[in-house]
Amino acid sequence: MTTSSAPVTVTARERVTRLAADHLTALQRGYLADQSHSVASLARLRRGAGRQAGQLPDLWALIDTGPLHQTPTGARPLTEQELARAEDALHVALTLYALHQQSRRTGMYQADRQDRRRGLGAAVRRMMKPGEIDAPVHKRLVRAGTAADLATCAQRLRDIVVLLRREDIELDHALLAGQLYTWQRPGGAATVRREWGRSFHAWHDKPASPPHPAADRDTADTTHTADTAVTTDTDKDAS
């Protein structure tokens, strides 16, 4: 009597995405709570944005890839090549997040959902005026997707993230980590380009609701209060 092995239900990409989400959630929570360890970690991670993982060995301790060496239920052991791809994808995604979050009081990492699209394509689309396509901005997305290697892709993504930070536009960096893992596989770049393209076209500007007269009066009465609540971006990590 022979026994068949359990079916694989958790893919390598899913494992990368989940691990990235765990790291991002912890980093963002600590940063927004002004915990010194998280603030310092993001400052160090920012130095790696747009650079290859092997260039900055001091960042290795900040990105725990230990869970990838384990084999959870429903998964199979990753090969050495898959581990290398996963580690590189995590490095790019987390360092880009660190750059994105710099001096921002709200979390720049938000999970992509059906009712709240936060994929890379949607984020790029949100930088454009409603009903218009900004060709130079769109070209940045295209150039990232057609990069010849991961290092070039990471640098081009860095340029996009700088623009997203300027506009306070959130991104699902965990989803991006999984996509960058796929991007490194044979034929994977084409798959990711299609995902970014669908994300770009799936974003639809929500029409503004007409103001209610009573709401206008309430708004007018509280304008001064709202203005006094506005604060500038934090400079705790401006260095």
Protein Blocks (a to p, Z undefined) as FASTA:
>chain_A
ZZdddddfbdfklmmmmmmmmmmmmmmmmmmnopaklmmmmmmmmmmgopafklmmmlmm
mmccklmmpccehiacddfklmmmmmmmmmmmmmmmmmmmgopabdfbdcddfklccbfk
lmmmmmpcehiacfklmmmmmmmmmpfbfklmmmmmmmmmmmmmmnopacdfklmmmmmm
mmmpghklmmmmmmmmmmmmmpccdddddddfklmmmmmmmmmmmmmmpccddfklmZZ
